[in-house]
Amino acid sequence: MRTIPLLTLCSLLVSSHALAGRYSIADIYINNKKIDRITLKHFEEQSRDGEDNKSQTTLHINGKTCKIKSMSTLEKEGIFLSSDANFLILYDYFVDISDTSSCEKLKPERKSLGGFLEDINKKKGIMVYTGPYDLDWQCDITTIKRLSDGKYMDIAAKPFYSSRKSSKNLHRSSYAAQPKLSPDGNYLALSTPSFSCRKGAYPGVYNTNTWKQVIFTTPDVDAKCAALFPNLPPPDLTIDPTCKNGMAVQY
């Protein structure tokens, strides 16, 4: 859950909307499986439905230059690479960058959007979303969808969305976090930067092959857990990812 103080959020939205009226994202440069830089360009505000080639964002990757969808500066914070580095996530769209043989294969896709698109893994064929269980609730539940068709995966574990759960149970299952997959896709940390494999940890770390919670009981539990996610900084176990009276914990 992306939590920002209300006054700061209002200031950001005012300044961002003013900036968005003058600038769009011009270029996204990807080198060595990392986003190298993002540049902006000035433009007169245009209809998103009638965007022309001039307003589109340019993706530079592996020596190829391709035009993709136009993106405003408001969407910049939602641009990042998936944990397996196979996808460029563009706010609520994604681009498969594992095959850059032609620009036609770099068209942004959108698969049954619901909440924030947090990560994708090509080998496992899954997408990870988070979203509040209703508009008045500030904490998240996690939704897993198949990459092939965008359909929900019905996972029984508590922190995950399931079509069989009541609103009351979804409410109780929420937490404040941003989930990330391990690069190999075998593990999912539901609470970053505070993921834990300790017994009783919530919302915890899950094995994506079995969807069972990963629990270590040896003294080196924290080191073993951190080793599952070489793409993430070591967790800060002083952060509480649970929800208190409907308020997401600040970090």
Contacts in CASP RR format, 6 or more apart in sequence:
PFRMAT RR
TARGET T0000
AUTHOR 0000-0000-0000
METHOD contacts of the structure
MODEL  1
MRTIPLLTLCSLLVSSHALAGRYSIADIYINNKKIDRITLKHFEEQSRDG
EDNKSQTTLHINGKTCKIKSMSTLEKEGIFLSSDANFLILYDYFVDISDT
SSCEKLKPERKSLGGFLEDINKKKGIMVYTGPYDLDWQCDITTIKRLSDG
KYMDIAAKPFYSSRKSSKNLHRSSYAAQPKLSPDGNYLALSTPSFSCRKG
AYPGVYNTNTWKQVIFTTPDVDAKCAALFPNLPPPDLTIDPTCKNGMAVQ
Y
1 130 0 8 1.000
1 131 0 8 1.000
1 132 0 8 1.000
1 138 0 8 1.000
1 139 0 8 1.000
1 140 0 8 1.000
1 175 0 8 1.000
1 176 0 8 1.000
1 177 0 8 1.000
1 178 0 8 1.000
1 248 0 8 1.000
2 116 0 8 1.000
2 178 0 8 1.000
3 138 0 8 1.000
3 176 0 8 1.000
3 248 0 8 1.000
3 249 0 8 1.000
3 250 0 8 1.000
3 251 0 8 1.000
4 12 0 8 1.000
5 250 0 8 1.000
16 73 0 8 1.000
16 74 0 8 1.000
17 74 0 8 1.000
19 73 0 8 1.000
20 45 0 8 1.000
20 72 0 8 1.000
20 73 0 8 1.000
20 74 0 8 1.000
21 45 0 8 1.000
21 72 0 8 1.000
22 42 0 8 1.000
22 43 0 8 1.000
23 40 0 8 1.000
23 41 0 8 1.000
23 42 0 8 1.000
23 43 0 8 1.000
23 72 0 8 1.000
23 73 0 8 1.000
24 40 0 8 1.000
24 41 0 8 1.000
24 43 0 8 1.000
24 55 0 8 1.000
24 57 0 8 1.000
24 70 0 8 1.000
24 71 0 8 1.000
24 72 0 8 1.000
24 73 0 8 1.000
25 38 0 8 1.000
25 39 0 8 1.000
25 40 0 8 1.000
25 41 0 8 1.000
25 57 0 8 1.000
25 70 0 8 1.000
25 71 0 8 1.000
25 72 0 8 1.000
25 73 0 8 1.000
25 75 0 8 1.000
25 76 0 8 1.000
25 79 0 8 1.000
26 39 0 8 1.000
26 40 0 8 1.000
26 41 0 8 1.000
26 57 0 8 1.000
26 58 0 8 1.000
27 37 0 8 1.000
27 38 0 8 1.000
27 39 0 8 1.000
27 57 0 8 1.000
27 58 0 8 1.000
27 59 0 8 1.000
27 60 0 8 1.000
28 35 0 8 1.000
28 38 0 8 1.000
28 57 0 8 1.000
28 58 0 8 1.000
28 59 0 8 1.000
28 60 0 8 1.000
28 79 0 8 1.000
28 88 0 8 1.000
29 35 0 8 1.000
29 36 0 8 1.000
29 37 0 8 1.000
29 38 0 8 1.000
29 39 0 8 1.000
29 60 0 8 1.000
29 61 0 8 1.000
30 36 0 8 1.000
30 59 0 8 1.000
30 60 0 8 1.000
30 61 0 8 1.000
30 62 0 8 1.000
30 81 0 8 1.000
30 88 0 8 1.000
30 97 0 8 1.000
33 81 0 8 1.000
33 85 0 8 1.000
34 81 0 8 1.000
34 85 0 8 1.000
35 79 0 8 1.000
35 80 0 8 1.000
35 81 0 8 1.000
35 88 0 8 1.000
38 76 0 8 1.000
38 79 0 8 1.000
40 73 0 8 1.000
43 54 0 8 1.000
43 55 0 8 1.000
46 52 0 8 1.000
46 55 0 8 1.000
46 70 0 8 1.000
48 70 0 8 1.000
51 69 0 8 1.000
51 70 0 8 1.000
53 67 0 8 1.000
55 70 0 8 1.000
56 67 0 8 1.000
56 68 0 8 1.000
56 69 0 8 1.000
56 70 0 8 1.000
57 67 0 8 1.000
57 68 0 8 1.000
57 69 0 8 1.000
57 70 0 8 1.000
57 71 0 8 1.000
58 65 0 8 1.000
58 66 0 8 1.000
58 67 0 8 1.000
58 68 0 8 1.000
59 65 0 8 1.000
59 66 0 8 1.000
59 67 0 8 1.000
59 68 0 8 1.000
59 88 0 8 1.000
59 95 0 8 1.000
59 97 0 8 1.000
59 106 0 8 1.000
61 97 0 8 1.000
61 100 0 8 1.000
61 106 0 8 1.000
62 100 0 8 1.000
64 100 0 8 1.000
64 103 0 8 1.000
66 100 0 8 1.000
66 103 0 8 1.000
66 106 0 8 1.000
67 103 0 8 1.000
68 90 0 8 1.000
68 95 0 8 1.000
68 106 0 8 1.000
68 107 0 8 1.000
68 108 0 8 1.000
69 90 0 8 1.000
69 93 0 8 1.000
69 108 0 8 1.000
71 79 0 8 1.000
71 90 0 8 1.000
71 91 0 8 1.000
75 90 0 8 1.000
75 91 0 8 1.000
78 89 0 8 1.000
78 90 0 8 1.000
78 91 0 8 1.000
79 88 0 8 1.000
79 89 0 8 1.000
79 90 0 8 1.000
79 91 0 8 1.000
80 88 0 8 1.000
80 89 0 8 1.000
81 87 0 8 1.000
81 88 0 8 1.000
81 89 0 8 1.000
82 88 0 8 1.000
82 89 0 8 1.000
82 94 0 8 1.000
82 119 0 8 1.000
82 120 0 8 1.000
82 121 0 8 1.000
82 122 0 8 1.000
82 181 0 8 1.000
83 119 0 8 1.000
83 121 0 8 1.000
83 180 0 8 1.000
83 181 0 8 1.000
83 182 0 8 1.000
83 183 0 8 1.000
83 185 0 8 1.000
83 231 0 8 1.000
84 120 0 8 1.000
84 121 0 8 1.000
84 122 0 8 1.000
84 123 0 8 1.000
84 181 0 8 1.000
84 183 0 8 1.000
84 184 0 8 1.000
84 185 0 8 1.000
85 183 0 8 1.000
86 96 0 8 1.000
86 97 0 8 1.000
86 98 0 8 1.000
86 120 0 8 1.000
86 121 0 8 1.000
86 122 0 8 1.000
87 94 0 8 1.000
87 95 0 8 1.000
87 96 0 8 1.000
87 97 0 8 1.000
87 98 0 8 1.000
87 120 0 8 1.000
87 122 0 8 1.000
88 94 0 8 1.000
88 95 0 8 1.000
88 97 0 8 1.000
89 117 0 8 1.000
89 119 0 8 1.000
89 120 0 8 1.000
90 108 0 8 1.000
91 117 0 8 1.000
92 110 0 8 1.000
92 113 0 8 1.000
92 117 0 8 1.000
93 108 0 8 1.000
93 109 0 8 1.000
93 110 0 8 1.000
94 108 0 8 1.000
94 109 0 8 1.000
94 110 0 8 1.000
94 111 0 8 1.000
94 117 0 8 1.000
94 120 0 8 1.000
94 127 0 8 1.000
95 106 0 8 1.000
95 107 0 8 1.000
95 108 0 8 1.000
95 109 0 8 1.000
96 105 0 8 1.000
96 106 0 8 1.000
96 109 0 8 1.000
96 122 0 8 1.000
97 106 0 8 1.000
98 122 0 8 1.000
99 105 0 8 1.000
100 106 0 8 1.000
111 127 0 8 1.000
111 145 0 8 1.000
111 147 0 8 1.000
111 149 0 8 1.000
111 150 0 8 1.000
112 145 0 8 1.000
112 150 0 8 1.000
112 151 0 8 1.000
113 129 0 8 1.000
114 129 0 8 1.000
114 131 0 8 1.000
114 143 0 8 1.000
115 129 0 8 1.000
115 130 0 8 1.000
115 131 0 8 1.000
115 143 0 8 1.000
116 129 0 8 1.000
116 130 0 8 1.000
116 131 0 8 1.000
117 127 0 8 1.000
117 128 0 8 1.000
117 129 0 8 1.000
118 128 0 8 1.000
118 129 0 8 1.000
118 130 0 8 1.000
118 178 0 8 1.000
118 179 0 8 1.000
118 180 0 8 1.000
119 127 0 8 1.000
119 128 0 8 1.000
119 179 0 8 1.000
119 180 0 8 1.000
119 181 0 8 1.000
120 126 0 8 1.000
120 127 0 8 1.000
120 128 0 8 1.000
120 147 0 8 1.000
120 181 0 8 1.000
121 181 0 8 1.000
121 185 0 8 1.000
121 208 0 8 1.000
122 147 0 8 1.000
123 184 0 8 1.000
123 185 0 8 1.000
124 181 0 8 1.000
124 185 0 8 1.000
124 186 0 8 1.000
124 208 0 8 1.000
125 146 0 8 1.000
125 147 0 8 1.000
125 148 0 8 1.000
126 144 0 8 1.000
126 145 0 8 1.000
126 146 0 8 1.000
126 147 0 8 1.000
126 153 0 8 1.000
126 208 0 8 1.000
127 144 0 8 1.000
127 145 0 8 1.000
127 146 0 8 1.000
127 147 0 8 1.000
127 150 0 8 1.000
128 142 0 8 1.000
128 143 0 8 1.000
128 144 0 8 1.000
128 179 0 8 1.000
128 180 0 8 1.000
128 181 0 8 1.000
128 188 0 8 1.000
129 142 0 8 1.000
129 143 0 8 1.000
129 144 0 8 1.000
129 145 0 8 1.000
130 140 0 8 1.000
130 141 0 8 1.000
130 142 0 8 1.000
130 143 0 8 1.000
130 177 0 8 1.000
130 178 0 8 1.000
130 179 0 8 1.000
131 140 0 8 1.000
131 141 0 8 1.000
131 143 0 8 1.000
132 138 0 8 1.000
132 139 0 8 1.000
132 140 0 8 1.000
132 141 0 8 1.000
132 174 0 8 1.000
133 141 0 8 1.000
133 167 0 8 1.000
133 170 0 8 1.000
133 171 0 8 1.000
133 173 0 8 1.000
133 174 0 8 1.000
134 167 0 8 1.000
137 171 0 8 1.000
137 174 0 8 1.000
137 246 0 8 1.000
138 176 0 8 1.000
138 243 0 8 1.000
138 246 0 8 1.000
138 247 0 8 1.000
138 248 0 8 1.000
139 174 0 8 1.000
139 175 0 8 1.000
139 176 0 8 1.000
139 243 0 8 1.000
139 246 0 8 1.000
139 247 0 8 1.000
139 248 0 8 1.000
140 174 0 8 1.000
140 175 0 8 1.000
140 176 0 8 1.000
140 177 0 8 1.000
140 248 0 8 1.000
141 159 0 8 1.000
141 160 0 8 1.000
141 161 0 8 1.000
141 170 0 8 1.000
141 173 0 8 1.000
141 174 0 8 1.000
141 175 0 8 1.000
142 159 0 8 1.000
142 160 0 8 1.000
142 161 0 8 1.000
142 179 0 8 1.000
142 190 0 8 1.000
142 203 0 8 1.000
143 152 0 8 1.000
143 160 0 8 1.000
143 161 0 8 1.000
144 152 0 8 1.000
144 153 0 8 1.000
144 155 0 8 1.000
144 160 0 8 1.000
144 161 0 8 1.000
145 151 0 8 1.000
145 152 0 8 1.000
145 153 0 8 1.000
146 153 0 8 1.000
152 161 0 8 1.000
152 163 0 8 1.000
154 162 0 8 1.000
154 163 0 8 1.000
154 164 0 8 1.000
155 161 0 8 1.000
155 162 0 8 1.000
155 211 0 8 1.000
156 162 0 8 1.000
156 164 0 8 1.000
156 211 0 8 1.000
157 206 0 8 1.000
157 211 0 8 1.000
157 212 0 8 1.000
157 213 0 8 1.000
158 172 0 8 1.000
158 173 0 8 1.000
158 202 0 8 1.000
158 203 0 8 1.000
159 173 0 8 1.000
159 175 0 8 1.000
159 190 0 8 1.000
159 202 0 8 1.000
159 203 0 8 1.000
159 204 0 8 1.000
160 173 0 8 1.000
160 211 0 8 1.000
161 170 0 8 1.000
165 173 0 8 1.000
174 243 0 8 1.000
174 246 0 8 1.000
175 190 0 8 1.000
175 191 0 8 1.000
175 202 0 8 1.000
175 203 0 8 1.000
175 241 0 8 1.000
175 242 0 8 1.000
175 243 0 8 1.000
176 191 0 8 1.000
176 241 0 8 1.000
176 242 0 8 1.000
176 243 0 8 1.000
176 248 0 8 1.000
176 249 0 8 1.000
176 251 0 8 1.000
177 190 0 8 1.000
177 191 0 8 1.000
177 192 0 8 1.000
177 194 0 8 1.000
177 203 0 8 1.000
177 241 0 8 1.000
178 192 0 8 1.000
179 188 0 8 1.000
179 189 0 8 1.000
179 190 0 8 1.000
179 191 0 8 1.000
179 192 0 8 1.000
180 188 0 8 1.000
180 189 0 8 1.000
180 192 0 8 1.000
180 229 0 8 1.000
180 231 0 8 1.000
180 232 0 8 1.000
181 187 0 8 1.000
181 188 0 8 1.000
181 189 0 8 1.000
181 208 0 8 1.000
182 188 0 8 1.000
182 189 0 8 1.000
182 228 0 8 1.000
182 229 0 8 1.000
182 230 0 8 1.000
182 231 0 8 1.000
183 230 0 8 1.000
183 231 0 8 1.000
185 208 0 8 1.000
186 207 0 8 1.000
186 208 0 8 1.000
186 209 0 8 1.000
186 228 0 8 1.000
187 205 0 8 1.000
187 206 0 8 1.000
187 207 0 8 1.000
187 208 0 8 1.000
187 214 0 8 1.000
187 228 0 8 1.000
187 229 0 8 1.000
188 205 0 8 1.000
188 206 0 8 1.000
188 208 0 8 1.000
189 195 0 8 1.000
189 204 0 8 1.000
189 205 0 8 1.000
189 228 0 8 1.000
189 229 0 8 1.000
189 232 0 8 1.000
189 235 0 8 1.000
190 203 0 8 1.000
190 204 0 8 1.000
190 205 0 8 1.000
190 206 0 8 1.000
190 241 0 8 1.000
191 203 0 8 1.000
191 204 0 8 1.000
191 239 0 8 1.000
191 241 0 8 1.000
192 232 0 8 1.000
192 235 0 8 1.000
193 232 0 8 1.000
193 233 0 8 1.000
193 235 0 8 1.000
193 236 0 8 1.000
193 239 0 8 1.000
193 251 0 8 1.000
194 235 0 8 1.000
194 236 0 8 1.000
194 237 0 8 1.000
194 238 0 8 1.000
194 239 0 8 1.000
194 240 0 8 1.000
194 241 0 8 1.000
194 251 0 8 1.000
195 204 0 8 1.000
195 205 0 8 1.000
195 225 0 8 1.000
195 229 0 8 1.000
195 232 0 8 1.000
195 235 0 8 1.000
196 204 0 8 1.000
196 205 0 8 1.000
196 222 0 8 1.000
196 225 0 8 1.000
196 235 0 8 1.000
196 237 0 8 1.000
197 204 0 8 1.000
197 205 0 8 1.000
197 214 0 8 1.000
197 215 0 8 1.000
197 216 0 8 1.000
197 221 0 8 1.000
197 222 0 8 1.000
197 224 0 8 1.000
197 225 0 8 1.000
197 228 0 8 1.000
198 215 0 8 1.000
198 216 0 8 1.000
198 221 0 8 1.000
198 222 0 8 1.000
198 225 0 8 1.000
199 215 0 8 1.000
199 217 0 8 1.000
200 215 0 8 1.000
201 213 0 8 1.000
201 215 0 8 1.000
202 241 0 8 1.000
202 242 0 8 1.000
203 241 0 8 1.000
204 213 0 8 1.000
204 214 0 8 1.000
205 213 0 8 1.000
205 214 0 8 1.000
205 225 0 8 1.000
205 228 0 8 1.000
206 212 0 8 1.000
206 213 0 8 1.000
206 214 0 8 1.000
207 213 0 8 1.000
207 214 0 8 1.000
214 225 0 8 1.000
214 228 0 8 1.000
216 224 0 8 1.000
216 225 0 8 1.000
218 224 0 8 1.000
222 235 0 8 1.000
222 237 0 8 1.000
225 235 0 8 1.000
226 232 0 8 1.000
226 234 0 8 1.000
226 235 0 8 1.000
236 251 0 8 1.000
239 249 0 8 1.000
239 251 0 8 1.000
240 249 0 8 1.000
241 249 0 8 1.000
242 249 0 8 1.000
243 249 0 8 1.000
END
